[in-house]
Amino acid sequence: MREIQDLLQGAIDMHVHSWPDVSLAHPQHRTNDDVIRQCREAGMQGIVLKTHGWPAASLAHQLNSEHEDFNVYASATLNTMAGGPHPWVVETAIGMGCRMIWLPTISAKSDHDSHGFSVSMEKYIPRIHNLKDEDYYWLLDENGNLKDEIKECVALCRDYDIVLGTGHISAEESMAVGRFAAEIGYHKVCLTHPRSHCCYNTFEQIQAFAQMGHFVEFCALNVAPLHSSMTIADICRIIEEAGADHCYLSTDHFFDWTPSIPQQIYQVLGCLLEAGVDYEKLQTIMQNPHRLLD
């Protein structure tokens, strides 16, 4: 439908995994150039390039130099391979031009304990299997408060006007990050695929996170058959309870078998419109990445 296609004009997908990410052996028939071409042809304006491994700053700079009139935003994920969730890592990433920081994903204790994404990566990074429980990151101290180092990471994102994604940390950790961010007047925190198995949040927690002034992400991947963790009805409920001003749609593009990024976004938007979400709310949801990334 033309009205859905119009929503794609100028859109930014804030969750796109580069290739390669975890390994050259991870199957992906689309190159980064293919991804950008498909997005541009659909009228999209940009993507946030993400990796679970090495930060994507250099690759983003290269892609920006090769593709005019399209923005590739660099990001860094605070996994062990990048140095972990430490202020000096965040500071270095910002200095390299990263516009978004992700808290740990495959190095998060929550991901490990839930047998999440880190388990599926063992075929590409076999030594993950050798890690001990204490090798994974838990961001809270013994009293359930954010560790001082994590507070400093959050404050750096505020000071440099950088977007912060919660990654694969637990709901308990995410809520602590959200509370601290609100206390220091920082509201560019994004609850990453909040219903996923590795970082499961209740509807009440999602609503509370938005009420702190932060943002909630919906990933097209999470309504796909193999990685389904929410339904269109769930998304409708969250939009209603959290408010369209605090929601945005991404793809979490990573797997070889998914449709193109524009096709994934188109399908979810079409389903939401068919399910009764007001078109104006969908416009707001698609504009929110611009608010976050300026």
MARTIMAR-227428 format. One line per field, with one value per atom (N, C-alpha, C): residue in three letters; atom name; x, y, z. Coordinates in steps of 0.2 Angstrom, whole numbers, plus 5000, padded with zeros to 4 digits. Layout:
// residues N
resn: ALA/...
name: CA/...
px: X/...
py: Y/...
pz: Z/...
//
This chain:
// residues 294
resn: MET/MET/MET/ARG/ARG/ARG/GLU/GLU/GLU/ILE/ILE/ILE/GLN/GLN/GLN/ASP/ASP/ASP/LEU/LEU/LEU/LEU/LEU/LEU/GLN/GLN/GLN/GLY/GLY/GLY/ALA/ALA/ALA/ILE/ILE/ILE/ASP/ASP/ASP/MET/MET/MET/HIS/HIS/HIS/VAL/VAL/VAL/HIS/HIS/HIS/SER/SER/SER/TRP/TRP/TRP/PRO/PRO/PRO/ASP/ASP/ASP/VAL/VAL/VAL/SER/SER/SER/LEU/LEU/LEU/ALA/ALA/ALA/HIS/HIS/HIS/PRO/PRO/PRO/GLN/GLN/GLN/HIS/HIS/HIS/ARG/ARG/ARG/THR/THR/THR/ASN/ASN/ASN/ASP/ASP/ASP/ASP/ASP/ASP/VAL/VAL/VAL/ILE/ILE/ILE/ARG/ARG/ARG/GLN/GLN/GLN/CYS/CYS/CYS/ARG/ARG/ARG/GLU/GLU/GLU/ALA/ALA/ALA/GLY/GLY/GLY/MET/MET/MET/GLN/GLN/GLN/GLY/GLY/GLY/ILE/ILE/ILE/VAL/VAL/VAL/LEU/LEU/LEU/LYS/LYS/LYS/THR/THR/THR/HIS/HIS/HIS/GLY/GLY/GLY/TRP/TRP/TRP/PRO/PRO/PRO/ALA/ALA/ALA/ALA/ALA/ALA/SER/SER/SER/LEU/LEU/LEU/ALA/ALA/ALA/HIS/HIS/HIS/GLN/GLN/GLN/LEU/LEU/LEU/ASN/ASN/ASN/SER/SER/SER/GLU/GLU/GLU/HIS/HIS/HIS/GLU/GLU/GLU/ASP/ASP/ASP/PHE/PHE/PHE/ASN/ASN/ASN/VAL/VAL/VAL/TYR/TYR/TYR/ALA/ALA/ALA/SER/SER/SER/ALA/ALA/ALA/THR/THR/THR/LEU/LEU/LEU/ASN/ASN/ASN/THR/THR/THR/MET/MET/MET/ALA/ALA/ALA/GLY/GLY/GLY/GLY/GLY/GLY/PRO/PRO/PRO/HIS/HIS/HIS/PRO/PRO/PRO/TRP/TRP/TRP/VAL/VAL/VAL/VAL/VAL/VAL/GLU/GLU/GLU/THR/THR/THR/ALA/ALA/ALA/ILE/ILE/ILE/GLY/GLY/GLY/MET/MET/MET/GLY/GLY/GLY/CYS/CYS/CYS/ARG/ARG/ARG/MET/MET/MET/ILE/ILE/ILE/TRP/TRP/TRP/LEU/LEU/LEU/PRO/PRO/PRO/THR/THR/THR/ILE/ILE/ILE/SER/SER/SER/ALA/ALA/ALA/LYS/LYS/LYS/SER/SER/SER/ASP/ASP/ASP/HIS/HIS/HIS/ASP/ASP/ASP/SER/SER/SER/HIS/HIS/HIS/GLY/GLY/GLY/PHE/PHE/PHE/SER/SER/SER/VAL/VAL/VAL/SER/SER/SER/MET/MET/MET/GLU/GLU/GLU/LYS/LYS/LYS/TYR/TYR/TYR/ILE/ILE/ILE/PRO/PRO/PRO/ARG/ARG/ARG/ILE/ILE/ILE/HIS/HIS/HIS/ASN/ASN/ASN/LEU/LEU/LEU/LYS/LYS/LYS/ASP/ASP/ASP/GLU/GLU/GLU/ASP/ASP/ASP/TYR/TYR/TYR/TYR/TYR/TYR/TRP/TRP/TRP/LEU/LEU/LEU/LEU/LEU/LEU/ASP/ASP/ASP/GLU/GLU/GLU/ASN/ASN/ASN/GLY/GLY/GLY/ASN/ASN/ASN/LEU/LEU/LEU/LYS/LYS/LYS/ASP/ASP/ASP/GLU/GLU/GLU/ILE/ILE/ILE/LYS/LYS/LYS/GLU/GLU/GLU/CYS/CYS/CYS/VAL/VAL/VAL/ALA/ALA/ALA/LEU/LEU/LEU/CYS/CYS/CYS/ARG/ARG/ARG/ASP/ASP/ASP/TYR/TYR/TYR/ASP/ASP/ASP/ILE/ILE/ILE/VAL/VAL/VAL/LEU/LEU/LEU/GLY/GLY/GLY/THR/THR/THR/GLY/GLY/GLY/HIS/HIS/HIS/ILE/ILE/ILE/SER/SER/SER/ALA/ALA/ALA/GLU/GLU/GLU/GLU/GLU/GLU/SER/SER/SER/MET/MET/MET/ALA/ALA/ALA/VAL/VAL/VAL/GLY/GLY/GLY/ARG/ARG/ARG/PHE/PHE/PHE/ALA/ALA/ALA/ALA/ALA/ALA/GLU/GLU/GLU/ILE/ILE/ILE/GLY/GLY/GLY/TYR/TYR/TYR/HIS/HIS/HIS/LYS/LYS/LYS/VAL/VAL/VAL/CYS/CYS/CYS/LEU/LEU/LEU/THR/THR/THR/HIS/HIS/HIS/PRO/PRO/PRO/ARG/ARG/ARG/SER/SER/SER/HIS/HIS/HIS/CYS/CYS/CYS/CYS/CYS/CYS/TYR/TYR/TYR/ASN/ASN/ASN/THR/THR/THR/PHE/PHE/PHE/GLU/GLU/GLU/GLN/GLN/GLN/ILE/ILE/ILE/GLN/GLN/GLN/ALA/ALA/ALA/PHE/PHE/PHE/ALA/ALA/ALA/GLN/GLN/GLN/MET/MET/MET/GLY/GLY/GLY/HIS/HIS/HIS/PHE/PHE/PHE/VAL/VAL/VAL/GLU/GLU/GLU/PHE/PHE/PHE/CYS/CYS/CYS/ALA/ALA/ALA/LEU/LEU/LEU/ASN/ASN/ASN/VAL/VAL/VAL/ALA/ALA/ALA/PRO/PRO/PRO/LEU/LEU/LEU/HIS/HIS/HIS/SER/SER/SER/SER/SER/SER/MET/MET/MET/THR/THR/THR/ILE/ILE/ILE/ALA/ALA/ALA/ASP/ASP/ASP/ILE/ILE/ILE/CYS/CYS/CYS/ARG/ARG/ARG/ILE/ILE/ILE/ILE/ILE/ILE/GLU/GLU/GLU/GLU/GLU/GLU/ALA/ALA/ALA/GLY/GLY/GLY/ALA/ALA/ALA/ASP/ASP/ASP/HIS/HIS/HIS/CYS/CYS/CYS/TYR/TYR/TYR/LEU/LEU/LEU/SER/SER/SER/THR/THR/THR/ASP/ASP/ASP/HIS/HIS/HIS/PHE/PHE/PHE/PHE/PHE/PHE/ASP/ASP/ASP/TRP/TRP/TRP/THR/THR/THR/PRO/PRO/PRO/SER/SER/SER/ILE/ILE/ILE/PRO/PRO/PRO/GLN/GLN/GLN/GLN/GLN/GLN/ILE/ILE/ILE/TYR/TYR/TYR/GLN/GLN/GLN/VAL/VAL/VAL/LEU/LEU/LEU/GLY/GLY/GLY/CYS/CYS/CYS/LEU/LEU/LEU/LEU/LEU/LEU/GLU/GLU/GLU/ALA/ALA/ALA/GLY/GLY/GLY/VAL/VAL/VAL/ASP/ASP/ASP/TYR/TYR/TYR/GLU/GLU/GLU/LYS/LYS/LYS/LEU/LEU/LEU/GLN/GLN/GLN/THR/THR/THR/ILE/ILE/ILE/MET/MET/MET/GLN/GLN/GLN/ASN/ASN/ASN/PRO/PRO/PRO/HIS/HIS/HIS/ARG/ARG/ARG/LEU/LEU/LEU/LEU/LEU/LEU/ASP/ASP/ASP
name: N/CA/C/N/CA/C/N/CA/C/N/CA/C/N/CA/C/N/CA/C/N/CA/C/N/CA/C/N/CA/C/N/CA/C/N/CA/C/N/CA/C/N/CA/C/N/CA/C/N/CA/C/N/CA/C/N/CA/C/N/CA/C/N/CA/C/N/CA/C/N/CA/C/N/CA/C/N/CA/C/N/CA/C/N/CA/C/N/CA/C/N/CA/C/N/CA/C/N/CA/C/N/CA/C/N/CA/C/N/CA/C/N/CA/C/N/CA/C/N/CA/C/N/CA/C/N/CA/C/N/CA/C/N/CA/C/N/CA/C/N/CA/C/N/CA/C/N/CA/C/N/CA/C/N/CA/C/N/CA/C/N/CA/C/N/CA/C/N/CA/C/N/CA/C/N/CA/C/N/CA/C/N/CA/C/N/CA/C/N/CA/C/N/CA/C/N/CA/C/N/CA/C/N/CA/C/N/CA/C/N/CA/C/N/CA/C/N/CA/C/N/CA/C/N/CA/C/N/CA/C/N/CA/C/N/CA/C/N/CA/C/N/CA/C/N/CA/C/N/CA/C/N/CA/C/N/CA/C/N/CA/C/N/CA/C/N/CA/C/N/CA/C/N/CA/C/N/CA/C/N/CA/C/N/CA/C/N/CA/C/N/CA/C/N/CA/C/N/CA/C/N/CA/C/N/CA/C/N/CA/C/N/CA/C/N/CA/C/N/CA/C/N/CA/C/N/CA/C/N/CA/C/N/CA/C/N/CA/C/N/CA/C/N/CA/C/N/CA/C/N/CA/C/N/CA/C/N/CA/C/N/CA/C/N/CA/C/N/CA/C/N/CA/C/N/CA/C/N/CA/C/N/CA/C/N/CA/C/N/CA/C/N/CA/C/N/CA/C/N/CA/C/N/CA/C/N/CA/C/N/CA/C/N/CA/C/N/CA/C/N/CA/C/N/CA/C/N/CA/C/N/CA/C/N/CA/C/N/CA/C/N/CA/C/N/CA/C/N/CA/C/N/CA/C/N/CA/C/N/CA/C/N/CA/C/N/CA/C/N/CA/C/N/CA/C/N/CA/C/N/CA/C/N/CA/C/N/CA/C/N/CA/C/N/CA/C/N/CA/C/N/CA/C/N/CA/C/N/CA/C/N/CA/C/N/CA/C/N/CA/C/N/CA/C/N/CA/C/N/CA/C/N/CA/C/N/CA/C/N/CA/C/N/CA/C/N/CA/C/N/CA/C/N/CA/C/N/CA/C/N/CA/C/N/CA/C/N/CA/C/N/CA/C/N/CA/C/N/CA/C/N/CA/C/N/CA/C/N/CA/C/N/CA/C/N/CA/C/N/CA/C/N/CA/C/N/CA/C/N/CA/C/N/CA/C/N/CA/C/N/CA/C/N/CA/C/N/CA/C/N/CA/C/N/CA/C/N/CA/C/N/CA/C/N/CA/C/N/CA/C/N/CA/C/N/CA/C/N/CA/C/N/CA/C/N/CA/C/N/CA/C/N/CA/C/N/CA/C/N/CA/C/N/CA/C/N/CA/C/N/CA/C/N/CA/C/N/CA/C/N/CA/C/N/CA/C/N/CA/C/N/CA/C/N/CA/C/N/CA/C/N/CA/C/N/CA/C/N/CA/C/N/CA/C/N/CA/C/N/CA/C/N/CA/C/N/CA/C/N/CA/C/N/CA/C/N/CA/C/N/CA/C/N/CA/C/N/CA/C/N/CA/C/N/CA/C/N/CA/C/N/CA/C/N/CA/C/N/CA/C/N/CA/C/N/CA/C/N/CA/C/N/CA/C/N/CA/C/N/CA/C/N/CA/C/N/CA/C/N/CA/C/N/CA/C/N/CA/C/N/CA/C/N/CA/C/N/CA/C/N/CA/C/N/CA/C/N/CA/C/N/CA/C/N/CA/C/N/CA/C/N/CA/C/N/CA/C/N/CA/C/N/CA/C/N/CA/C/N/CA/C/N/CA/C/N/CA/C/N/CA/C/N/CA/C/N/CA/C/N/CA/C/N/CA/C/N/CA/C/N/CA/C/N/CA/C/N/CA/C/N/CA/C/N/CA/C/N/CA/C/N/CA/C/N/CA/C/N/CA/C/N/CA/C/N/CA/C/N/CA/C/N/CA/C/N/CA/C/N/CA/C/N/CA/C/N/CA/C/N/CA/C/N/CA/C/N/CA/C/N/CA/C/N/CA/C/N/CA/C/N/CA/C/N/CA/C/N/CA/C/N/CA/C/N/CA/C/N/CA/C/N/CA/C/N/CA/C/N/CA/C/N/CA/C/N/CA/C
px: 5004/5000/5004/5002/5006/5007/5002/5003/5008/5009/5014/5021/5021/5028/5030/5025/5027/5030/5029/5032/5039/5041/5048/5052/5049/5053/5057/5064/5068/5069/5067/5067/5074/5076/5082/5081/5084/5084/5090/5088/5093/5096/5095/5098/5099/5105/5107/5114/5114/5121/5125/5131/5136/5138/5140/5144/5151/5156/5155/5153/5150/5149/5153/5150/5154/5159/5158/5162/5161/5166/5165/5161/5161/5157/5150/5148/5140/5137/5132/5130/5126/5128/5124/5125/5120/5121/5121/5119/5119/5125/5129/5134/5131/5136/5134/5132/5135/5133/5126/5124/5117/5112/5114/5109/5108/5113/5112/5108/5110/5106/5099/5097/5090/5087/5090/5087/5086/5091/5091/5085/5084/5079/5072/5072/5065/5064/5069/5068/5070/5074/5076/5082/5084/5089/5095/5095/5101/5100/5105/5105/5110/5109/5114/5117/5124/5128/5130/5128/5130/5134/5138/5141/5141/5141/5142/5149/5154/5161/5164/5169/5173/5168/5170/5166/5166/5160/5159/5161/5165/5166/5170/5175/5179/5175/5171/5167/5162/5159/5154/5157/5163/5166/5168/5170/5171/5165/5159/5153/5150/5151/5149/5152/5159/5163/5161/5158/5156/5149/5145/5137/5135/5134/5132/5124/5122/5115/5112/5116/5114/5118/5115/5119/5120/5126/5128/5131/5127/5129/5133/5139/5143/5141/5142/5140/5145/5145/5150/5146/5147/5144/5149/5147/5152/5153/5154/5156/5163/5165/5172/5177/5175/5179/5181/5176/5177/5181/5181/5184/5180/5173/5168/5165/5161/5157/5161/5166/5170/5170/5171/5171/5176/5182/5187/5185/5181/5179/5174/5169/5164/5167/5172/5175/5179/5182/5186/5181/5175/5170/5168/5166/5164/5169/5175/5180/5181/5179/5179/5173/5169/5163/5156/5156/5150/5145/5139/5133/5128/5130/5126/5130/5129/5133/5128/5129/5125/5128/5125/5127/5128/5131/5133/5127/5129/5124/5127/5131/5134/5138/5140/5144/5140/5133/5129/5127/5127/5126/5119/5114/5107/5107/5110/5110/5113/5118/5121/5117/5114/5110/5103/5101/5095/5096/5103/5105/5102/5104/5102/5107/5108/5112/5119/5122/5129/5129/5124/5124/5124/5120/5120/5126/5130/5137/5143/5141/5147/5150/5146/5148/5153/5153/5157/5163/5161/5166/5167/5170/5170/5172/5176/5179/5174/5168/5163/5161/5161/5159/5164/5170/5175/5174/5170/5169/5165/5167/5164/5159/5154/5149/5151/5157/5160/5163/5164/5166/5161/5155/5150/5148/5145/5144/5138/5138/5132/5133/5128/5130/5128/5125/5123/5127/5128/5132/5128/5131/5127/5121/5120/5114/5109/5110/5105/5106/5111/5112/5117/5116/5121/5128/5133/5140/5142/5147/5149/5152/5155/5158/5152/5147/5141/5138/5138/5135/5139/5146/5150/5149/5148/5146/5140/5135/5129/5130/5133/5134/5138/5143/5147/5142/5137/5133/5128/5127/5123/5127/5133/5137/5139/5139/5141/5135/5129/5123/5122/5124/5125/5119/5116/5111/5114/5110/5112/5107/5109/5104/5106/5100/5102/5104/5105/5108/5104/5108/5105/5105/5105/5105/5098/5098/5091/5087/5080/5075/5077/5080/5082/5087/5092/5098/5095/5091/5088/5085/5081/5077/5081/5087/5092/5095/5097/5100/5095/5089/5084/5083/5082/5081/5087/5093/5099/5099/5098/5098/5093/5087/5082/5084/5088/5090/5095/5099/5104/5102/5095/5092/5094/5095/5097/5091/5089/5083/5084/5090/5091/5093/5090/5091/5085/5087/5083/5082/5076/5075/5076/5081/5082/5078/5074/5070/5068/5063/5062/5058/5055/5052/5056/5062/5066/5068/5069/5071/5077/5082/5088/5087/5082/5082/5074/5070/5063/5061/5056/5053/5046/5042/5035/5032/5026/5023/5023/5022/5023/5029/5035/5041/5043/5040/5041/5037/5031/5028/5031/5034/5038/5044/5047/5053/5052/5046/5044/5042/5039/5037/5043/5049/5055/5057/5054/5056/5060/5061/5065/5062/5065/5062/5062/5057/5056/5057/5061/5062/5058/5055/5052/5056/5058/5062/5057/5058/5054/5056/5063/5065/5061/5058/5055/5048/5045/5039/5040/5046/5048/5047/5046/5044/5049/5056/5061/5062/5062/5064/5058/5052/5046/5046/5046/5046/5040/5037/5031/5026/5020/5015/5014/5010/5008/5003/4999/4995/4999/5005/5009/5012/5014/5016/5011/5005/4999/4998/4999/4998/5003/5009/5015/5014/5012/5011/5006/5001/4995/4998/5001/5003/5009/5014/5020/5020/5016/5015/5019/5016/5020/5027/5026/5032/5038/5037/5043/5044/5042/5043/5046/5050/5052/5053/5053/5053/5060/5063/5070/5069/5074/5074/5078/5083/5088/5091/5092/5094/5101/5101/5107/5107/5101/5101/5100/5103/5103/5096/5091/5085/5079/5081/5076/5075/5069/5068/5073/5073/5077/5074/5078/5076/5070/5069/5063/5057/5058/5052/5050/5055/5053/5049/5052/5048/5041/5041/5034/5029/5031/5027/5024/5029/5027/5022/5024/5020/5013/5013/5006/5002/5005/5001/4999/5003/5001/4995/4995/4990/4983/4984/4978/4975/4980/4977/4974/4974/4971/4975/4981/4986/4985/4984/4983/4989/4988/4993/4998/4995/4999/5003/5001/5006/5012/5010/5015/5020/5018/5022/5027/5024/5028/5034/5032/5036/5042/5041/5046/5050/5048/5052/5056/5055/5058/5066/5068/5075/5079/5075/5078/5079/5074/5075/5081/5082/5087/5094/5094/5101/5102/5097/5098/5100
py: 4994/5000/5006/5011/5017/5021/5021/5024/5021/5014/5011/5012/5012/5014/5021/5026/5032/5033/5028/5028/5026/5023/5021/5027/5032/5037/5041/5041/5044/5040/5034/5030/5028/5027/5024/5018/5012/5006/5006/5006/5007/5001/4995/4989/4984/4985/4982/4979/4972/4969/4969/4971/4971/4964/4964/4957/4959/4955/4950/4953/4949/4951/4946/4941/4936/4932/4931/4926/4926/4925/4925/4918/4914/4907/4908/4914/4915/4917/4913/4914/4920/4924/4930/4931/4931/4932/4939/4943/4951/4954/4957/4961/4968/4971/4978/4983/4982/4986/4985/4978/4976/4979/4978/4981/4988/4992/4999/5001/4997/4998/4997/4991/4990/4995/4998/5003/5009/5011/5017/5017/5011/5011/5011/5009/5010/5017/5021/5028/5029/5024/5025/5029/5032/5037/5034/5029/5027/5021/5018/5012/5013/5010/5010/5003/5003/4997/4994/4988/4985/4978/4977/4970/4968/4961/4958/4958/4959/4958/4965/4965/4971/4977/4983/4989/4991/4993/4994/5001/5005/5012/5013/5009/5009/5007/5002/5000/5005/5008/5013/5019/5021/5027/5025/5019/5017/5017/5014/5014/5021/5025/5032/5036/5034/5037/5034/5028/5025/5026/5028/5029/5036/5040/5047/5046/5052/5053/5047/5044/5038/5038/5038/5038/5031/5029/5023/5026/5025/5027/5021/5023/5018/5017/5011/5009/5004/5003/4998/4995/4988/4984/4982/4983/4982/4975/4971/4964/4963/4957/4956/4957/4956/4957/4964/4969/4976/4979/4975/4978/4978/4977/4976/4982/4982/4988/4993/4996/5001/5008/5013/5020/5021/5018/5019/5017/5011/5008/5013/5015/5020/5026/5029/5035/5034/5028/5027/5026/5023/5022/5028/5033/5039/5043/5043/5046/5043/5037/5034/5036/5040/5042/5038/5033/5030/5034/5033/5037/5033/5026/5022/5017/5016/5011/5006/5000/4994/4991/4990/4986/4979/4975/4968/4964/4960/4955/4948/4946/4939/4938/4944/4943/4945/4946/4947/4941/4941/4936/4933/4938/4936/4932/4934/4930/4923/4922/4916/4912/4915/4911/4908/4912/4910/4906/4904/4900/4903/4910/4914/4914/4920/4920/4918/4918/4916/4909/4905/4898/4896/4900/4899/4901/4905/4907/4902/4897/4892/4889/4888/4885/4890/4897/4902/4904/4904/4906/4900/4895/4888/4890/4894/4895/4899/4901/4903/4898/4892/4886/4885/4888/4887/4893/4898/4903/4901/4904/4902/4907/4906/4911/4918/4918/4924/4928/4925/4928/4933/4932/4936/4942/4947/4953/4954/4956/4958/4965/4969/4976/4979/4975/4977/4975/4979/4976/4972/4970/4965/4968/4975/4978/4979/4977/4978/4985/4988/4995/4995/4999/4999/5000/4997/4998/5005/5007/5014/5015/5010/5010/5010/5007/5007/5014/5017/5024/5028/5027/5032/5031/5025/5023/5027/5027/5030/5038/5040/5047/5050/5046/5048/5048/5043/5044/5050/5052/5058/5064/5064/5070/5071/5066/5066/5065/5065/5065/5058/5053/5046/5042/5038/5033/5027/5025/5019/5013/5008/5002/4997/4994/4989/4982/4981/4975/4969/4964/4957/4957/4963/4962/4961/4959/4957/4963/4961/4967/4970/4967/4970/4975/4973/4978/4984/4982/4987/4993/4990/4995/4999/4996/5000/5005/5004/5008/5014/5012/5017/5022/5019/5024/5029/5026/5030/5036/5034/5038/5044/5042/5047/5052/5049/5053/5059/5057/5062/5066/5065/5069/5067/5060/5057/5053/5054/5050/5047/5046/5042/5035/5032/5025/5021/5015/5011/5004/5002/4995/4990/4987/4982/4976/4975/4969/4966/4970/4969/4963/4959/4953/4947/4948/4942/4938/4932/4927/4929/4932/4933/4939/4943/4949/4951/4946/4946/4951/4956/4961/4960/4961/4961/4967/4967/4973/4979/4977/4982/4985/4981/4984/4989/4986/4990/4997/4997/5003/5008/5005/5009/5012/5008/5011/5017/5016/5022/5028/5027/5032/5036/5033/5036/5041/5041/5045/5042/5036/5032/5029/5025/5022/5014/5012/5004/5002/4997/4995/4989/4989/4983/4980/4974/4971/4967/4968/4964/4957/4955/4948/4945/4949/4945/4944/4945/4942/4937/4936/4931/4924/4919/4912/4909/4909/4906/4910/4916/4920/4924/4921/4925/4925/4932/4933/4937/4940/4944/4944/4946/4946/4953/4954/4960/4963/4959/4961/4964/4960/4963/4970/4971/4977/4983/4981/4986/4988/4983/4984/4989/4987/4992/4999/4999/5006/5010/5006/5010/5011/5007/5008/5012/5012/5016/5022/5023/5029/5028/5030/5030/5035/5040/5044/5041/5035/5031/5025/5024/5017/5019/5014/5014/5007/5006/5000/4999/4993/4991/4984/4981/4975/4970/4972/4967/4962/4965/4961/4958/4951/4947/4941/4938/4931/4931/4926/4925/4924/4921/4919/4925/4930/4936/4939/4942/4947/4953/4957/4963/4968/4972/4977/4981/4984/4987/4982/4976/4972/4970/4969/4967/4973/4979/4985/4986/4985/4986/4981/4975/4969/4971/4973/4975/4981/4986/4992/4990/4986/4984/4980/4976/4972/4977/4981/4986/4990/4993/4997/4993/4986/4982/4980/4980/4979/4984/4990/4996/5002/5001/5007/5013/5018/5025/5026/5028/5030/5035/5040/5045/5043/5038/5034/5031/5028/5024/5030/5035/5041/5043/5043/5045/5040/5034/5028/5028/5030/5030/5036/5041/5047/5047/5043/5043/5042/5037/5037/5043/5048/5054/5058/5058/5061/5059/5052/5049/5051/5051/5052/5059/5063/5070/5070
pz: 5000/5000/5000/4996/4996/5002/5007/5013/5018/5017/5021/5018/5011/5008/5010/5011/5012/5019/5024/5030/5030/5024/5024/5021/5019/5016/5021/5021/5026/5032/5032/5038/5040/5046/5049/5053/5051/5055/5060/5066/5071/5074/5070/5073/5067/5064/5058/5059/5059/5060/5053/5054/5048/5046/5040/5038/5036/5039/5044/5051/5055/5062/5067/5069/5073/5070/5063/5059/5052/5048/5041/5039/5044/5043/5044/5047/5048/5041/5039/5032/5031/5026/5024/5016/5013/5005/5003/5008/5006/5009/5005/5007/5010/5013/5016/5011/5005/4999/4997/4997/4995/5000/5006/5011/5010/5009/5008/5002/4997/4990/4991/4994/4995/4999/5004/5009/5005/5001/4997/4992/4989/4983/4986/4993/4996/4999/4998/5001/5008/5011/5018/5018/5024/5024/5028/5032/5035/5039/5042/5047/5052/5058/5063/5062/5061/5060/5067/5068/5074/5073/5078/5078/5085/5086/5093/5094/5089/5090/5090/5085/5084/5083/5086/5084/5077/5075/5067/5065/5069/5067/5060/5060/5053/5047/5048/5042/5041/5046/5045/5041/5043/5039/5032/5031/5024/5020/5023/5019/5018/5022/5021/5016/5015/5010/5003/5003/4996/4994/4999/4997/4999/4994/4995/4997/5001/5002/5006/5010/5015/5021/5027/5033/5036/5037/5041/5048/5053/5060/5063/5065/5069/5076/5078/5085/5088/5094/5098/5103/5104/5109/5114/5120/5126/5128/5123/5124/5126/5128/5130/5124/5118/5112/5111/5113/5112/5118/5123/5130/5136/5134/5140/5142/5147/5149/5153/5151/5154/5151/5156/5153/5147/5148/5143/5136/5136/5130/5127/5131/5128/5126/5129/5127/5121/5120/5114/5108/5109/5104/5102/5106/5105/5101/5103/5099/5092/5091/5084/5080/5083/5079/5080/5085/5086/5089/5086/5088/5093/5094/5098/5102/5108/5112/5114/5114/5116/5122/5128/5133/5131/5135/5133/5130/5125/5122/5123/5119/5120/5126/5129/5135/5141/5141/5146/5150/5157/5161/5160/5158/5157/5151/5145/5139/5141/5144/5146/5150/5155/5160/5157/5152/5148/5142/5141/5135/5129/5129/5123/5117/5115/5108/5109/5115/5116/5114/5116/5115/5107/5103/5096/5093/5096/5093/5094/5098/5099/5093/5088/5082/5078/5080/5076/5081/5088/5093/5098/5096/5100/5107/5109/5115/5120/5117/5122/5127/5124/5128/5134/5134/5140/5145/5144/5148/5155/5160/5167/5168/5173/5174/5176/5180/5182/5176/5170/5164/5161/5163/5159/5164/5161/5164/5167/5174/5177/5180/5178/5179/5186/5190/5197/5202/5208/5214/5218/5224/5229/5231/5231/5234/5228/5222/5217/5213/5215/5212/5206/5201/5196/5199/5196/5198/5195/5199/5198/5190/5188/5181/5176/5177/5173/5173/5179/5179/5175/5175/5172/5164/5162/5155/5153/5157/5155/5155/5160/5160/5154/5152/5146/5140/5139/5134/5134/5140/5141/5139/5141/5140/5133/5129/5122/5117/5120/5117/5112/5115/5112/5114/5109/5111/5114/5119/5123/5122/5120/5119/5125/5128/5134/5132/5125/5123/5126/5128/5131/5138/5142/5149/5152/5158/5161/5162/5163/5164/5171/5176/5182/5181/5177/5175/5171/5166/5162/5165/5170/5174/5178/5181/5185/5180/5174/5170/5168/5167/5166/5171/5177/5183/5184/5183/5184/5179/5173/5167/5168/5170/5172/5177/5182/5188/5185/5180/5178/5172/5170/5165/5158/5157/5151/5148/5142/5140/5133/5131/5125/5126/5131/5132/5129/5126/5122/5124/5126/5128/5122/5122/5116/5116/5110/5109/5116/5120/5127/5128/5124/5125/5123/5121/5119/5125/5124/5129/5133/5130/5134/5139/5138/5142/5143/5145/5145/5150/5147/5151/5151/5157/5157/5154/5152/5149/5154/5161/5166/5166/5165/5165/5159/5154/5147/5148/5151/5152/5157/5162/5167/5164/5160/5156/5152/5148/5144/5148/5154/5158/5161/5161/5164/5158/5153/5147/5142/5142/5137/5132/5128/5122/5122/5118/5117/5110/5109/5102/5100/5094/5092/5086/5086/5080/5076/5069/5065/5065/5067/5068/5074/5079/5084/5083/5077/5074/5069/5067/5062/5065/5061/5064/5069/5067/5071/5077/5077/5083/5086/5085/5088/5095/5098/5105/5107/5101/5102/5096/5097/5092/5090/5084/5082/5088/5091/5096/5102/5104/5109/5107/5101/5099/5100/5098/5098/5105/5110/5117/5120/5118/5120/5118/5111/5108/5112/5114/5118/5125/5128/5135/5136/5132/5132/5128/5123/5119/5113/5108/5101/5102/5106/5107/5109/5112/5116/5112/5106/5103/5096/5093/5087/5084/5077/5074/5071/5072/5068/5066/5063/5060/5064/5067/5070/5064/5058/5052/5054/5053/5055/5051/5050/5047/5039/5036/5029/5026/5030/5028/5028/5031/5032/5025/5024/5018/5019/5014/5015/5020/5022/5028/5026/5020/5019/5019/5016/5016/5023/5028/5035/5038/5037/5040/5037/5031/5027/5030/5031/5033/5040/5045/5052/5052/5048/5048/5045/5040/5037/5042/5046/5051/5056/5058/5064/5061/5055/5052/5052/5049/5049/5056/5061/5068/5071/5068/5071/5074/5073/5075/5071/5074/5070/5065/5059/5055/5058/5061/5064/5069/5073/5078/5074/5069/5065/5062/5060/5058/5063/5069/5075/5077/5076/5078/5073/5067/5061/5062/5065/5066/5072/5077/5083/5082/5077/5076/5075/5071/5070/5076/5080/5087/5091/5091/5095/5092/5085/5082/5079/5080/5078/5071
//
